[in-house]
Amino acid sequence: MDNSLFLIFFRSGPIGLVIFLLCIGGMIYLLTKADEIKKRTQRMENEKKP
């Protein structure tokens, strides 16, 4: 397992590393957007309750 990860990320050179970092950045972006939407919907539900 360790050898395969080494081959994927370091043998492919900087291109593989850039793709990996872009994927991580995309996931972080999607998680922050989902958290913002969740907070917004909770706020709207709390305003409608009383």
HELIX and SHEET records of a PDB file:
HELIX    1   1 ASP A    2  PHE A    6  1                                   5    
HELIX    2   2 LEU A    7  ARG A   11  3                                   5    
HELIX    3   3 PRO A   14  LYS A   48  1                                  35    
END                                                                             
